[in-house]
Amino acid sequence: MTYIRYGFWAVVGLCLIAVGLANRAPTELSAMPRALADALGLSPTVTLPLFVLLFLGVGLGLLIGFLWEWIREYKERAASRAKDRELAALRREIASLKDEKHEGQDEVLALLDKAG
């Protein structure tokens, strides 16, 4: 199974390298339209290879998706924590009830009864 995983990631890596080599042309990325930038006297542009912009876009999309999903699952995580707290309280109650049941008995018999 490990070799299949390594093979899969090797293929993904080769595909990413191929995309990078095919999209090496420099591309100018502007934060605002040129007319607005000239009017404001700002020129927020950067020149990067196209594959960098593609990979940054995919990475940013994944990051936003993971964050969105984490926020969406908040209710499920809160419900799970509440169930865990309830389960721990019930286990403590069971242990205390078993201790009350065996109160006053011989310790060896109480231990055997608890184990069984």
Secondary structure, 3 states (H helix, E strand, C coil): CHHHHHHHHHHHHHHHHHHHHHCCCEEEEECCCHHHHHHHCCCCEEEEEHHHHHHHHHHHHHHHHHHHHHHHCHHHHHHHHHHHHHHHHHHHHHHHHHHHHCCCCCHHHHHHHHHC
